[in-house]
Amino acid sequence: MPKLDDRFATKQYNTLFLAVHDPKAEYGPVGGVYNTMACCNVNTGEYKYWSAGEHTGLHEVAFIPRAPEGKVPPFSTHREHSEC
């Protein structure tokens, strides 16, 4: 289960990151239902998307705070490396 860093639990934020399914993809991703990261500006409602491709499934998106900017590494599963 994801764990929220308690130091950031009650702070206001401007950006929300989440994993979503790319509706333009021909195939569903392996190992989950998400293959795209979405970045949402919570003030404007604007979304930006990054797709990992049709052969990669994205899982939990994690935020790692660092000055001056944080990092957002997703965990992934690649179809060609999956043993299903």
Secondary structure as GFF3:
##gff-version 3
##sequence-region A 1 84
A	DSSP	three_ten_helix	6	8	.	.	.	ID=ss1
A	DSSP	beta_strand	15	20	.	.	.	ID=ss2
A	DSSP	beta_strand	36	41	.	.	.	ID=ss3
A	DSSP	beta_strand	47	51	.	.	.	ID=ss4
A	DSSP	beta_strand	56	61	.	.	.	ID=ss5
A	DSSP	beta_strand	74	78	.	.	.	ID=ss6
A	DSSP	three_ten_helix	79	81	.	.	.	ID=ss7
###
